[in-house]
Amino acid sequence: MNLRLVVLIGIILTCFSYTNCTFKYSADSYHSLYSTVGNPNISPEYDCALRAFTIEMAAYIAPPAVKTNWTTLAQSAFQMNQCNNTLYSTYQPSNHHHKAFNTNQQTCYHKIFVHDIKGNDLFDGTFEQPKKTIQAALSLTRILRTGYGNENILCIIIRGGTYYLGTNATSTSSQIGAIALTSNDSNLIIENYENERVILSGGALLELKWSVHAKTLTGGTIMKAQIPSSINLDQFNELYIDNKRAIVAKYPNGDPATQGLYAKDPGFSYDSQSWISPIHNPSVEIHIQEPYRNGTVFPNYQLGVGGGASVFNPPTNFWSTASPPAGNNYVVPRGLVVKNDALPHMRNWSDPTTGFVHTFHSGYWGGWIFEIASSNSTQNTIMFGRGGFQEARGSDSGGAFYVANIFEELDSPNEWFLDKQTRALYFMPNETMPTDFVASQISCIISISGSHRNNPVENVLIQGLIFTETSNTYMKDFMVPSGGDWSVHRGGTIYSTNTKNITITHNLFNQLGSNGMALIDYNDDTSILSNEFVWLGDSAIILVGSTNGIDGFSVANQPMNTLIQSNLIHEIGIYVKQSAPILISISRSVSVIGNLIFNMPRAGININDGFYGNHSINYNVIFNTVRETSDHGPINSWDRQPFLTDAVQQGSPSLWQHTSYIHHNVLFNNYRSVWPIDHDDGSCFYEDSHNFLVYGGKKNYLGHSKIDHDQIYVYSDLSTGGFGSNNCLNDYNPTRGSSGWNEIWIQNTCILYNSSVPYNIENCNTANLFVPYLVSNKIYIPAGTQVAFICNVNGSSTRLNLQQWQAYGLDIGTTVGTTPTIQTIIEWGRKMLQNTI
């Protein structure tokens, strides 16, 4: 068993917020567990076991083991009876009040049943005479409210079956669902009937007559069929075959869903010769001099409007000023020159303008997708059209790439191509021809949209449903919400805006083209509980608010008091690499509790800006992050753009935010992760404590006011793939007057495997000490080595022992010991996570 998974499984025996986990299981019982998704009555025992088993199954994609002695934990890894009744109530630093609308059928004032097969929209909606469509049931609820009143809870109960909501869809907006709830639809429950499997598809089931189009040189067969006239070809950008996403014709061959950049066969090409330089298009610049945050690297609000920022909607970008602090002006390349014979079919491309180039940012901080405007096989050039807005920072060159959606690249099983001019669908099967083909038609299945934040949709519960087979949105509008690295598409499978007290629970989001949940602007008291998100083209859950420029105080137009708890999130970011299981941007008071998160191209949780703060991230297990990008970690934060809020004192505007809390998480720093918690450019006001952090140390960079205490850093000097922090604490570029002040690192345990140098404190100088406050830490180094604290003494870099270091008033109460056994480390982790120490 892979060492990273073994350690994680050993720690998860604490069960975090799950209790009484005594269920024993096998592969057969896992199938039974998986089939319970969508059952609102699933027990905590099954819930806990499902998550633990999922961790084991994730091993297929983990990188090779580095230290085999971790396998000593494997024998006890699945003794689920070690889970106990520990209640995690002793550490509640944040002041969040969530009111989940979690009810049952007994509270329904009136029930309307839906059955796709037996129903008829002319029926009355009773169990015996159900409606056929959910839309008709929703219309009936609105009629009934005229007699029942708006305060009574009405329920739409959906019988088992597949509902192809993309068929004859009237809206293709990513913000207007096939099921569109408005301010008139408060006090509503939409759920499955008992344990029946309800599938809401964003596609249309195709009735096709296949014929052989051609045989390939490698012995494959390309089949051909005509697409019915009822299918909207503009929204047909995903083909789902037997409930799984098919591969649009691409080069190099490979499945983007299962073959990542660092896999043995990544499905990407490294054969770019050069990138065609961008044309700089200056934006109109906004710089606000007052108010400003003194004592920081990022004191002033700034924004670029128009010019290069015009690719975004709205046409604004923090990175589109002439000289963004700690960065470069946003640009993207105009095209790509490939090496000779890098694209063997390029000379035969009949229409390259159907195609796309998927490529990485040159720093691998995210990725871009471009339409192909033209190609020239003689000069080996591909010129880009629209695109490149799928991340915010930009660069004048890219990285690894692949081309997709070009007919001549259809040469591998499970690939497909749609000729929109002739309405012909081409597909190459394996040995047998599949039966069920679904064309994506919509990207938003349910929208919950109040008319205004003063007239929100209130008290809605959606549970027990399976959302699947939607259109991708990576070429839709993207916007830059703040000063983080992110741009984002503000749409999703469930889109929510101007709402209050919405609960989304026990649903499966599977095989989707876009974001799973999108909480946009005002959403108060949203609860996202016990869902699974898997095989998504973009992010799983995004929270994105807005401001009036620097003013986030006068208009509370942000998600607030959001609870994201006990969700299983994995296999996301298939297309959009600057994506995450959870994105928090321009939001207030978000609690992320007890989620299991793994397998994604970038961070597990991204906090894109400081804004209001008051977030609480705790009892999560996060691993296999940064699988296709670089320079990041399982949890990432930024704070480059100041905003006015009342975080410090209610009713009083300030540029400072409330403290956020990250505690009792298990974070694995594998793949290309560098720091388990990456507090990047300007991050401030965080309290990190009681986390179990594997393969990486603390990071402070250009920020201030962070306290790190009671953490366990395990082998923080080990790295995977050449990436890692290599020590316990990294304090980058502390500068008096702008960064590095009020940084505290106390009462932590840090275990080094090879190194005996615990800290990397840049500019350390005993003649003018400006270092974090270091007290009462426990540092463990390999046997036979001597600890060394490196600092300039009399102008020379010097290795100080503990006594010499402490003589300067540093690390008073700190001890240095010999690296303990694996069993000891795990026991420390269990005790800490169970709040018994």
C-alpha positions in Angstrom: 0.0 0.0 0.0 1.3 3.5 -0.9 3.0 5.2 2.1 1.0 8.4 1.7 -2.3 6.5 1.8 -1.1 4.3 4.7 -0.3 7.3 6.9 -3.6 9.0 6.0 -5.6 5.8 6.7 -3.9 5.4 10.0 -4.9 8.9 11.0 -8.4 8.7 9.7 -9.1 6.0 12.4 -10.0 8.9 14.6 -13.0 9.4 12.3 -12.9 13.1 12.9 -16.6 14.1 13.2 -17.9 10.7 12.4 -18.7 8.5 15.4 -19.3 4.8 16.2 -17.6 3.7 13.0 -17.7 -0.1 13.5 -18.8 -1.2 10.1 -16.6 -3.9 8.5 -16.6 -4.1 4.7 -15.3 -5.8 1.6 -15.3 -4.9 -2.1 -18.8 -6.3 -2.4 -20.0 -4.2 0.5 -18.4 -1.1 -1.1 -20.6 -1.6 -4.1 -23.5 -1.6 -1.8 -22.3 1.5 0.0 -21.8 3.3 -3.3 -25.3 2.5 -4.4 -26.6 4.3 -1.3 -25.5 7.7 -2.6 -28.7 9.7 -2.9 -30.2 8.1 0.2 -30.9 10.7 2.8 -31.1 8.0 5.4 -27.6 6.7 5.1 -26.1 5.9 8.4 -23.0 7.4 10.0 -21.4 4.0 10.1 -21.8 3.5 6.3 -20.8 7.2 5.7 -17.5 6.7 7.6 -16.7 3.4 6.0 -17.4 4.7 2.5 -14.9 7.5 3.0 -12.3 5.3 4.5 -12.7 2.8 1.7 -12.5 5.5 -0.9 -9.1 6.5 0.5 -7.8 2.9 -0.1 -9.2 2.9 -3.6 -7.4 6.2 -4.4 -4.1 4.4 -4.2 -4.1 3.5 -7.9 -3.2 7.1 -8.8 -0.8 7.9 -6.0 2.9 8.3 -6.8 5.5 5.6 -5.9 6.4 5.0 -2.3 9.4 6.8 -1.0 9.7 5.4 2.5 8.6 1.8 2.8 8.7 1.7 6.6 5.3 3.5 6.7 3.8 0.2 5.6 3.9 -1.0 9.1 0.7 0.9 9.6 -1.2 -1.1 7.0 -2.2 -4.0 9.3 -4.3 -1.8 11.5 -5.4 0.8 8.9 -9.0 -0.5 8.7 -9.8 -1.4 12.2 -12.8 0.8 12.1 -13.8 -0.2 15.7 -11.1 2.2 16.9 -13.4 5.1 16.0 -14.9 6.5 19.1 -17.5 8.9 20.4 -15.1 11.8 20.9 -17.0 15.0 20.4 -15.0 17.9 19.0 -16.5 20.7 21.0 -13.5 22.0 22.8 -12.2 24.1 19.9 -14.8 26.5 18.4 -13.0 29.7 17.7 -15.3 31.1 15.0 -18.8 32.5 15.5 -20.8 30.8 12.8 -24.5 30.1 13.1 -25.9 27.7 10.5 -29.5 26.9 10.2 -29.7 24.0 7.8 -33.2 23.4 6.3 -33.0 19.7 7.0 -36.5 18.3 7.3 -38.4 15.1 6.2 -41.6 14.2 4.4 -43.6 14.5 7.6 -43.2 18.3 7.5 -44.6 18.5 3.9 -47.9 20.4 3.8 -48.5 19.0 0.4 -46.6 16.5 -1.7 -46.4 16.4 -5.5 -45.1 13.3 -7.1 -43.2 13.0 -10.4 -42.6 9.8 -12.4 -41.0 10.0 -15.8 -42.5 6.7 -17.1 -46.0 6.5 -15.4 -46.6 10.2 -15.1 -48.5 12.7 -17.1 -48.3 16.4 -16.8 -52.1 16.6 -16.9 -52.4 14.4 -13.8 -52.9 15.9 -10.3 -49.5 15.0 -8.9 -50.7 12.4 -6.4 -48.8 9.2 -5.8 -51.3 7.4 -7.9 -51.3 10.0 -10.6 -47.9 11.6 -10.7 -46.7 14.4 -12.9 -44.3 13.4 -15.7 -41.9 16.4 -15.4 -40.3 18.2 -12.5 -41.1 21.5 -14.3 -44.8 20.7 -14.3 -44.6 19.8 -10.6 -42.9 23.1 -9.9 -45.7 25.0 -11.7 -48.3 23.2 -9.6 -46.5 24.3 -6.4 -46.9 27.9 -7.5 -50.6 27.4 -8.2 -51.1 25.7 -4.8 -49.4 28.5 -3.0 -52.2 30.9 -3.9 -54.4 28.8 -1.7 -52.0 27.4 0.9 -49.9 30.5 1.5 -46.2 31.0 1.1 -45.2 29.8 4.6 -46.2 26.1 4.2 -43.6 23.6 3.0 -44.4 22.0 -0.3 -42.6 18.9 -1.5 -41.7 17.6 -5.0 -41.1 13.9 -4.6 -39.3 12.4 -7.6 -39.7 8.7 -8.4 -36.7 6.7 -9.7 -35.5 7.0 -13.2 -33.5 9.1 -15.5 -34.8 12.6 -16.4 -33.1 14.0 -19.5 -33.5 17.7 -18.7 -31.5 18.7 -21.7 -34.2 17.4 -24.1 -35.8 20.4 -25.8 -34.2 22.7 -23.2 -35.5 26.3 -23.4 -32.5 27.8 -21.6 -28.8 27.1 -22.2 -27.5 29.6 -19.6 -25.1 28.4 -17.0 -27.0 30.5 -14.5 -30.6 29.5 -15.4 -31.4 25.9 -14.7 -33.8 23.5 -16.4 -35.4 23.7 -13.0 -35.5 27.4 -12.2 -36.5 28.4 -8.7 -37.3 32.0 -8.0 -38.4 34.2 -5.1 -41.8 32.6 -5.5 -40.5 29.2 -4.6 -39.5 29.5 -1.0 -40.3 26.7 1.5 -39.8 24.0 -0.9 -38.3 20.5 -0.8 -37.1 18.6 -3.9 -36.0 15.0 -3.2 -36.0 11.4 -4.3 -38.7 9.0 -3.3 -37.4 6.8 -0.4 -34.3 5.0 -1.7 -35.1 5.2 -5.4 -32.3 6.3 -7.8 -33.2 9.6 -9.4 -30.8 10.8 -12.2 -31.1 14.4 -13.5 -29.2 14.5 -16.8 -28.2 17.7 -18.5 -28.2 15.9 -21.8 -30.5 14.4 -24.4 -30.5 10.6 -25.1 -29.6 10.1 -28.7 -31.4 7.8 -31.1 -28.7 7.0 -33.6 -28.3 4.8 -36.7 -24.7 3.9 -37.0 -22.8 3.0 -40.2 -19.1 2.3 -40.8 -17.3 5.5 -42.0 -13.7 4.2 -42.3 -11.2 1.7 -41.2 -7.9 3.1 -39.6 -4.4 1.9 -40.4 -4.2 0.5 -36.9 -7.2 -1.7 -37.3 -9.8 0.6 -35.7 -13.2 1.4 -37.1 -14.7 4.9 -37.2 -18.5 4.8 -37.0 -20.8 7.6 -38.2 -24.4 8.7 -37.4 -26.6 11.7 -38.0 -27.6 13.9 -35.1 -31.3 14.6 -34.8 -32.5 18.1 -35.6 -33.8 18.5 -32.0 -30.3 18.6 -30.6 -28.7 22.0 -30.0 -25.2 21.6 -31.5 -23.9 24.7 -29.8 -24.4 23.0 -26.4 -23.3 19.6 -27.6 -19.7 19.8 -26.4 -19.7 16.6 -24.2 -20.6 13.1 -25.3 -21.5 10.7 -22.5 -21.4 7.0 -23.4 -22.9 4.5 -20.9 -22.8 7.1 -18.2 -19.2 8.2 -18.7 -17.5 11.1 -20.5 -16.1 10.1 -23.9 -12.9 11.6 -25.2 -13.1 14.3 -27.9 -10.6 13.5 -30.6 -7.2 14.7 -29.4 -3.5 14.6 -29.8 -1.6 13.2 -27.9 -4.1 10.4 -27.2 -5.2 9.9 -23.7 -8.2 10.5 -21.4 -8.0 13.9 -19.7 -10.1 12.5 -16.9 -7.7 9.8 -15.9 -4.3 10.7 -17.3 -2.8 13.7 -15.6 0.3 15.7 -16.4 2.7 13.8 -14.2 1.3 10.4 -15.1 3.5 7.9 -17.0 1.4 8.6 -20.1 0.0 12.1 -19.4 -1.9 12.7 -22.7 0.1 16.0 -23.0 2.8 17.0 -25.4 6.0 18.8 -24.3 7.0 19.5 -27.9 6.5 23.2 -28.1 9.4 24.9 -29.7 8.4 28.5 -28.9 5.4 30.7 -28.2 4.3 33.6 -30.3 4.6 36.7 -28.2 1.5 38.5 -27.0 0.5 42.0 -28.0 0.3 44.2 -25.0 -3.0 46.1 -24.8 -2.8 48.5 -21.8 -5.9 48.8 -19.6 -7.3 51.9 -17.9 -5.8 51.8 -14.4 -7.6 52.5 -11.2 -5.5 53.2 -8.1 -7.1 54.2 -4.8 -4.6 56.0 -2.5 -7.0 56.4 0.4 -7.8 54.4 2.4 -4.8 52.1 2.4 -3.3 49.3 4.5 -0.1 50.6 6.0 2.6 48.1 7.0 1.9 45.7 4.1 3.3 44.8 0.7 -0.2 45.3 -0.8 -1.4 48.5 0.7 -3.7 50.0 -2.1 -6.7 48.9 -4.1 -5.9 48.7 -7.8 -7.6 47.5 -10.9 -7.2 47.4 -14.7 -10.2 48.0 -16.8 -10.6 47.2 -20.5 -7.5 46.7 -22.7 -6.0 43.3 -21.9 -8.7 42.7 -19.3 -11.4 42.8 -22.0 -11.2 39.0 -22.3 -13.0 38.8 -18.9 -16.6 39.6 -18.1 -16.7 42.1 -16.5 -13.6 43.5 -18.3 -11.5 44.0 -15.2 -8.5 42.3 -13.7 -6.2 43.0 -10.7 -3.3 41.8 -12.9 -4.1 44.2 -15.8 -2.3 47.3 -14.4 1.1 48.2 -15.7 3.0 47.0 -12.6 1.0 44.7 -10.3 2.7 44.3 -7.0 4.7 41.1 -6.8 3.6 40.1 -10.4 3.5 40.9 -14.1 0.8 42.5 -16.3 -1.8 40.0 -17.7 -1.0 38.8 -21.2 -1.2 35.4 -23.0 0.6 34.2 -26.1 -1.0 34.6 -29.5 0.1 31.2 -30.7 2.4 28.2 -30.6 5.2 26.9 -32.7 5.7 23.1 -32.4 8.8 21.0 -33.1 9.0 19.2 -36.5 6.7 16.2 -36.6 5.4 17.0 -33.1 1.8 16.9 -34.6 2.0 14.1 -37.2 -1.6 14.7 -38.5 -1.3 18.5 -38.6 -0.6 18.7 -42.4 -3.9 16.8 -43.0 -6.1 19.0 -40.8 -9.1 19.9 -43.0 -10.5 22.5 -40.6 -8.3 23.4 -37.7 -10.8 26.1 -36.5 -13.0 23.4 -34.9 -10.1 22.7 -32.6 -8.8 23.8 -29.2 -5.4 24.0 -27.6 -5.3 23.0 -23.9 -2.1 24.2 -22.4 -0.5 25.1 -19.1 0.7 28.5 -17.9 4.5 28.7 -18.2 4.8 28.6 -14.4 2.2 25.8 -14.1 0.1 28.0 -11.9 -3.0 27.0 -13.9 -4.0 26.3 -17.5 -5.5 28.0 -20.6 -7.8 26.8 -23.3 -7.7 28.6 -26.7 -9.8 28.2 -29.8 -7.6 27.6 -32.8 -7.8 30.5 -35.3 -5.5 28.9 -38.0 -2.6 26.5 -38.5 0.3 26.3 -40.8 2.0 22.9 -41.1 4.9 24.3 -43.2 5.8 26.7 -40.4 4.6 24.4 -37.6 2.4 27.2 -36.2 -0.9 27.3 -34.5 -2.5 30.7 -34.0 -4.9 31.2 -31.2 -8.4 32.8 -31.3 -10.5 33.4 -28.2 -9.4 32.0 -24.9 -6.6 32.1 -22.3 -8.9 33.6 -19.7 -9.2 30.5 -17.5 -6.6 31.9 -15.0 -6.0 35.5 -14.1 -2.2 36.2 -14.1 -1.2 35.3 -17.6 2.2 34.8 -19.1 3.9 35.3 -22.5 4.4 31.6 -22.9 2.8 28.3 -22.0 3.8 24.7 -21.1 2.7 21.2 -21.9 -0.3 21.1 -24.3 -2.7 19.0 -26.3 -5.0 19.7 -29.2 -8.6 18.6 -29.3 -11.7 18.5 -31.4 -10.1 18.1 -34.8 -11.5 15.3 -37.0 -8.1 14.0 -38.2 -7.1 13.3 -34.6 -9.9 10.8 -34.2 -7.6 7.7 -34.1 -8.1 6.0 -30.7 -10.9 4.0 -29.0 -13.5 6.0 -27.2 -12.7 9.2 -29.2 -15.5 11.2 -30.9 -15.9 14.2 -33.2 -19.0 16.2 -34.1 -19.1 17.9 -37.6 -21.6 20.7 -36.9 -21.8 21.6 -40.6 -23.2 18.2 -41.6 -24.6 17.2 -38.2 -22.5 14.0 -38.4 -21.2 12.3 -35.2 -18.1 10.2 -35.6 -17.0 7.7 -32.9 -14.4 5.0 -32.6 -15.5 2.1 -30.4 -13.4 -0.5 -28.7 -14.2 -4.1 -29.7 -17.9 -3.7 -29.0 -20.3 -0.8 -29.8 -21.8 0.9 -26.8 -25.6 1.4 -26.6 -26.4 4.6 -24.7 -25.2 7.9 -26.1 -26.1 11.2 -24.4 -25.4 14.6 -25.9 -24.8 17.4 -23.4 -27.4 20.2 -23.8 -27.3 22.4 -20.6 -24.7 23.2 -18.0 -27.1 24.3 -15.2 -29.7 21.8 -13.9 -31.1 23.7 -11.0 -30.9 27.4 -10.4 -32.1 29.1 -7.1 -32.3 32.8 -7.9 -34.0 35.4 -5.9 -34.9 38.7 -7.5 -32.8 40.7 -5.0 -31.0 40.1 -1.7 -33.9 41.8 0.0 -36.3 39.3 -1.8 -34.3 36.0 -1.6 -35.4 32.4 -2.2 -35.7 31.0 1.4 -35.8 27.6 3.0 -35.1 25.2 0.1 -33.9 21.6 0.6 -32.5 19.5 -2.3 -31.6 16.0 -1.5 -31.1 12.5 -2.8 -30.5 13.4 -6.4 -27.8 12.5 -9.0 -26.7 15.3 -11.3 -24.9 14.3 -14.4 -24.1 14.7 -18.1 -23.9 18.5 -18.5 -22.2 20.7 -21.0 -18.7 22.1 -20.3 -18.2 25.8 -19.7 -14.5 26.4 -20.1 -15.1 28.7 -23.1 -18.0 30.6 -21.4 -17.4 34.0 -19.6 -14.8 34.0 -16.9 -14.2 36.9 -14.4 -11.5 37.9 -12.0 -13.1 38.3 -8.5 -10.1 39.8 -6.6 -6.4 39.8 -6.3 -5.8 36.0 -6.2 -4.4 34.0 -9.1 -7.9 32.9 -10.1 -10.4 33.7 -12.8 -13.7 31.9 -12.5 -16.8 31.0 -14.4 -19.7 32.1 -12.3 -22.0 29.2 -13.2 -22.6 25.7 -12.1 -24.7 22.6 -12.1 -26.6 24.1 -9.2 -26.5 27.9 -9.4 -27.5 29.9 -6.3 -27.8 33.7 -5.9 -29.9 35.9 -3.6 -30.9 33.0 -1.3 -31.3 32.4 2.5 -31.2 29.1 4.3 -30.6 26.6 1.4 -29.6 23.0 2.1 -28.0 20.7 -0.5 -27.5 17.3 1.0 -26.9 13.6 0.1 -26.6 14.3 -3.7 -24.2 12.9 -6.2 -22.6 15.3 -8.7 -21.0 13.0 -11.2 -19.6 13.4 -14.8 -20.2 17.1 -15.2 -18.7 19.6 -17.6 -18.7 22.7 -15.3 -18.6 23.6 -11.6 -20.7 21.5 -9.3 -22.2 24.1 -6.8 -21.9 27.9 -7.6 -22.8 30.2 -4.8 -22.7 33.6 -6.4 -23.1 37.0 -4.6 -25.7 37.1 -1.7 -26.3 33.6 -0.2 -26.9 33.5 3.5 -26.9 30.3 5.6 -26.2 27.8 2.8 -25.5 24.2 3.9 -23.8 21.8 1.6 -23.8 18.5 3.5 -22.8 14.8 2.7 -22.6 15.1 -1.1 -20.2 13.5 -3.5 -18.5 15.4 -6.3 -16.6 13.4 -8.8 -15.4 13.6 -12.5 -16.0 17.4 -12.9 -14.6 19.5 -15.7 -14.1 22.5 -13.3 -14.4 23.1 -9.6 -16.7 21.3 -7.1 -17.9 24.2 -4.9 -17.3 27.9 -5.7 -18.2 30.8 -3.5 -17.8 34.1 -5.3 -19.1 37.4 -4.1 -18.8 40.9 -5.5 -18.1 44.4 -4.3 -18.4 48.0 -5.5 -14.7 48.4 -6.2 -13.0 48.6 -2.9 -16.3 48.8 -1.1 -17.4 45.5 0.3 -19.0 47.2 3.3 -22.0 49.2 1.9 -23.3 46.3 -0.2 -23.3 42.8 1.5 -23.3 41.1 -1.9 -21.4 38.0 -0.8 -21.9 34.4 0.3 -21.9 34.3 4.1 -22.4 31.8 6.9 -21.8 28.9 4.6 -21.4 25.4 5.9 -19.6 22.8 3.7 -19.5 19.6 5.7 -19.0 15.8 5.3 -18.6 15.9 1.5 -16.6 13.5 -0.6 -14.8 15.5 -3.4 -12.4 13.9 -5.9 -11.4 13.7 -9.6 -12.1 17.4 -10.5 -10.5 19.9 -12.8 -10.5 17.7 -15.8 -10.3 20.7 -18.1 -9.8 23.8 -16.0 -6.5 23.4 -14.1 -6.9 26.6 -12.0 -9.7 24.9 -10.1 -10.4 23.4 -6.7 -12.7 21.2 -4.8 -13.6 24.4 -2.8 -13.0 28.0 -3.9 -13.7 30.8 -1.4 -13.5 34.3 -2.9 -15.1 37.6 -1.7 -17.0 35.6 1.0 -17.8 35.9 4.7 -17.7 33.3 7.4 -17.3 30.0 5.5 -17.0 26.7 7.5 -15.4 23.7 5.8 -15.7 20.8 8.1 -15.0 17.0 7.9 -14.7 16.7 4.2 -12.6 14.1 2.3 -10.8 15.7 -0.6 -8.3 14.1 -3.1 -7.2 13.9 -6.7 -7.2 17.4 -8.3 -4.8 19.5 -10.4 -4.2 22.3 -7.9 -5.1 23.1 -4.3 -7.8 21.3 -2.3 -9.1 24.5 -0.7 -8.3 27.9 -2.2 -9.0 31.1 -0.3 -8.5 33.6 -3.1 -8.4 36.8 -0.9 -8.5 38.0 2.6 -11.8 40.0 2.3 -13.9 39.5 5.4 -12.3 36.3 6.8 -13.8 34.5 9.7 -13.5 31.2 7.9 -13.1 27.9 9.7 -11.4 24.9 8.0 -11.3 21.9 10.2 -11.4 18.1 10.5 -10.8 17.7 6.8 -8.6 15.0 5.1 -6.8 16.4 1.9 -4.3 14.5 -0.2 -3.2 14.1 -3.8 -3.3 17.8 -4.5 -1.3 19.8 -7.1 -1.2 16.7 -9.4 -0.9 18.8 -12.6 0.4 22.2 -11.5 3.2 23.5 -9.3 4.1 25.8 -6.4 1.1 25.3 -4.2 -0.3 23.1 -1.4 -3.4 21.3 -0.2 -4.7 24.6 1.4 -3.8 27.9 -0.3 -4.5 31.5 0.5 -3.7 35.0 -0.9 -4.4 38.5 0.2 -3.2 41.0 -2.4 -6.3 43.2 -2.8 -7.6 45.3 0.2 -11.4 45.7 0.6 -13.5 47.6 3.0 -15.7 45.4 5.3 -17.0 45.4 8.8 -15.0 42.3 9.8 -13.2 44.0 12.7 -16.1 45.8 14.2 -19.7 45.4 13.1 -21.0 48.6 11.4 -17.5 50.1 11.1 -15.6 49.8 7.8 -12.0 48.7 7.9 -9.4 47.3 5.5 -8.5 44.6 8.0 -10.3 41.2 8.2 -11.4 38.9 10.9 -9.1 36.0 11.8 -9.7 32.7 10.0 -9.0 29.3 11.7 -7.4 26.2 10.1 -7.3 23.3 12.6 -7.5 19.6 13.1 -6.9 18.7 9.5 -4.8 15.9 8.0 -2.9 17.3 5.0 -0.6 15.3 2.7 1.9 17.3 0.8 2.5 14.9 -2.1 2.8 15.3 -5.9 4.0 18.9 -6.6 2.8 20.4 -3.4 5.4 22.5 -1.5 3.7 23.6 1.7 0.7 21.8 3.4 -0.8 25.2 4.1 0.4 27.7 1.5 -0.1 31.2 3.0 1.0 33.0 -0.1 1.3 36.6 -1.1 0.2 38.8 1.7 -1.9 36.3 3.7 -2.6 37.6 7.1 -4.8 36.9 10.2 -4.8 33.2 10.3 -4.6 30.9 13.3 -3.3 27.4 12.2 -3.3 24.8 14.9 -3.7 21.1 15.7 -3.2 20.0 12.1 -1.3 16.8 11.1 0.9 17.9 8.2 2.9 15.4 6.2 6.0 16.3 4.0 6.1 20.0 4.3 6.6 22.9 6.8 5.1 26.3 7.5 5.1 29.1 4.9 5.0 32.9 5.5 5.4 35.0 2.4 4.8 38.8 2.2 2.2 38.6 4.8 1.9 39.1 8.6 -0.2 38.3 11.7 -0.4 34.6 11.6 -0.1 32.3 14.6 0.9 28.6 14.2 0.7 26.5 17.3 0.2 22.9 18.4 0.9 21.5 15.0 2.5 18.2 14.1 4.8 18.4 11.1 5.8 14.9 9.9 9.0 14.6 7.9 8.7 18.1 6.8 12.1 17.9 5.0 11.0 15.2 2.6 9.7 16.1 -0.8 8.0 14.3 -3.7 9.2 14.8 -7.2 11.8 17.3 -6.1 9.2 19.6 -4.6 8.8 20.4 -0.9 9.6 23.0 1.7 12.5 20.9 3.2 12.2 22.2 6.7 9.8 23.1 9.5 9.4 26.8 9.0 10.0 29.0 5.9 9.8 32.7 6.5 10.3 34.3 3.1 11.5 37.9 2.7 10.4 39.4 6.0 10.8 43.1 5.7 10.3 45.6 8.5 7.5 47.9 7.7 5.8 45.7 5.1 5.8 42.0 5.9 6.8 39.4 8.4 5.5 41.2 11.5 3.4 39.5 14.2 4.3 36.0 13.0 4.2 33.4 15.7 5.4 29.8 15.7 5.0 28.2 19.1 4.3 24.8 20.8 4.7 22.9 17.5 6.2 19.5 16.9 8.4 19.1 13.9 9.9 15.8 12.8 12.8 15.9 10.3 13.8 12.8 8.4 17.2 13.7 6.9 17.9 17.3 7.7 18.9 18.8 11.0 18.2 22.4 9.9 14.6 23.2 11.1 14.2 26.8 9.8 14.7 28.8 6.7 14.4 32.4 7.9 15.5 34.7 5.1 17.5 37.8 6.1 18.1 36.4 9.6 20.8 38.6 11.2 21.6 38.5 14.9 22.6 42.2 14.7 19.1 43.2 13.7 16.8 40.3 14.5 13.4 40.3 12.6 12.1 36.8 12.9 8.9 35.0 14.0 8.2 34.7 17.7 9.5 31.2 18.4 8.8 29.6 21.8 8.4 26.1 23.3 8.6 24.0 20.1 9.7 20.3 19.9 12.1 19.6 17.1 13.2 16.1 16.2 16.2 15.4 14.0 17.9 12.1 12.8 20.1 10.3 15.2 23.8 11.2 15.0 23.2 14.7 13.6 23.5 18.1 15.3 20.7 20.7 15.1 21.7 23.9 13.2 19.9 27.2 13.3 21.2 29.3 10.4 21.6 33.1 10.8 24.1 35.8 10.0 26.5 36.5 12.8 28.9 39.3 12.4 28.1 39.4 8.7 28.6 35.7 8.0 26.1 32.8 7.7 26.6 30.7 10.8 25.2 27.4 12.1 24.1 27.9 15.7 23.4 25.1 18.1 20.3 25.3 20.3 22.0 27.0 23.2 23.6 29.6 20.9 20.3 30.2 19.2 18.5 30.6 22.5 21.1 33.0 23.7 19.6 35.5 21.3 16.2 35.1 23.0 14.8 32.7 20.4 13.1 29.4 20.9 13.0 29.7 24.7 11.6 26.5 26.0 12.2 24.7 22.7 13.7 21.2 22.9 15.6 19.1 20.3 15.3 15.3 20.3 15.8 12.2 18.1 13.3 11.4 15.4 10.8 9.0 17.0 9.3 5.9 15.5 6.4 5.8 13.1 4.1 4.3 15.7 4.9 7.1 18.1 4.2 9.8 15.5 0.8 8.2 14.6 -0.2 8.0 18.3 0.6 11.7 18.7 -1.6 12.5 15.7 -4.5 10.4 17.0 -4.4 12.1 20.4 -4.2 15.5 18.9 -7.0 15.0 16.4 -9.2 13.5 19.1 -8.6 16.5 21.4 -7.3 14.3 24.1 -4.1 16.4 24.5 
